């Protein structure tokens, strides 16, 4: 035998032994064999519904690692008014200089030593189902020891954010997955003389990061005692049969994929895109196996439960999980005398793309704070004129959170509708004048997106007034002819000015055209509110929330047998943080915002694309 043949045989022999664990070339140990037999027996019993095994998917799976991913980077804030510093020598400074040189900034040493710039740490939390190109919030903080006194008026130059991993006591950088830039909205709003020093030194940029990584999808893990190929495929097939879409060739594509015997990947159906916790709830409420006869019997049982308030939530979710076959049963529940039952039936119908529950959802959003966030989220998933009209009317309600919540739902459902589309302004925000019969209201956001919504598009500033939008834009209002003159006075520039009507919308547009950023306009509007120059209310991040208590009325009818053991009166908490619709979920969970000390020790990869190439 030749040496070449012997060498090949040796390689094959070694490969077989090195891969024996993965490919199971050797028999299981006795313990492993026993565990595998137990799993197989468990799966057989589960699929048959025997030995006390549940018939629902939720009892065999757990949600995988679908949390927020923290990314960070070093950035430079410029346009400060002498409140910055020349940062001391450090690894952060070295990283910043390397980034500036890579992006062809002239004389970076001189640039970052100016009192009008500051080295900052930029942080973002990537949500679980983000897609490439979507915008996310970024947080701006100063490193320990920084002598920068204020970030007011600052602008974050484009910078990359990346994952960090601690290996053997050192922080190593991953790939770049977010590009961040924009005006810094500091935590201190209003009078700078009364602001705390800490609130002047930190801020955020709503929607200031653009995600450039791969699309994130959800994962579901199978419980250890049921981890077999058979169970994995059964679960995937059941979910894929209920939830699917179509590829570019029009071929039906299931939204569940069994990757291993322990893990299933889920693509979120478009109807649940803004409420993916509901999607997971629905999947958990699906039956693992069910014959047509069993389904018919269960539909009859659920038909009774969904009409009774205390049992309606669970029944409506199970009917939604069944799919379109359950629509007639849910429609019947809309006739229930129980407000709670009508609400839950309306939510389930909306996610089944049926509009019959719109009146119930509109009533719930207007009248019951505990139901509001879920009713608005359900309305937003119906691209239908009926749902749109309901949301238009809700924007006239007395409640501020109802009005803005309805706006957000409508702008998600139909972003190009002429009533709410608004315009992108030069100051990196969107301005939305809304015709409204309600009291004048201006709503601002600090999370998720930079937008100013003016309910009552003809409302005017109360004059006389003197306001500032940053240090370069001055506004003066004339009480005699109800006009406002907006002036820009900046070093090295010719002064500019424009006179407009006292309408809030016109003044905001003029200030933005003269260079006022979103952060500066937010502070300007807060100043106007404090000086009583606004005709109505100024609201910031006023949104409906989950976890509120619904006080059930005393039942006027006998509870069905299925309600045995359930509380049928008194207060009940509706939802919670874990199932909040992401349409209204402004911030990542608190445990994702640990903000540990950031001290990268590995230089940036020289192979990454430049910022100017990617923007």
Secondary structure, 3 states (H helix, E strand, C coil): CCHHHHHHHHHHHHHHHHCHHHHCCCCCCHHHHHHHHHHHHHHHHHHHCCCCCCCEHHHCEEECCCCCEEEEEEEEEECCCCCCCCCCCCHHHHHHHHHHHHCCCCCHHHHHCCCCCEEEEEEEEECCCCCCCCEEEEEEECCCCCCCCCCCCCEEEEEEEEEEEEECCEEEEEEEEEEEEEECEECCCCCHHHCCHHHHCCEEEEEEEEECCCCCCEEEEECHHHCCHHHHHHHHHHHHHHCEEECCCCCEEECEEECCCCEEEECCCHHHCCCHHHHHHHHHCCECCCCHHHHHHHHHHHHHHCCCHHHHHHHHHHHHHHCHHHHHHHHHHCCCCCHHHHHHHHHHHHHCCCCCCHHHHHHHHHHCHHHHHHHHHHHHCCCCHHHHHHHHHHCCCCCHHHHHHHHHHHHHHCCCCCCCCCEEECCCEEEEEECCCCCCEEEECCCCCCEEEEECCCCECCCCEEEEECCCEEEEEECCCCEEEEEECCCCCCCEEEEEECEHHHHHHHHHHCCCCHHHHHHHHHHHHHCCCCCCEEEECCCCCCCEEEEECCCCCCCCHHHCCCCCCEEEEECCHHHCCCCCCCCCCHHHCCCCCCCCCCCCCCCCCCHHHHC
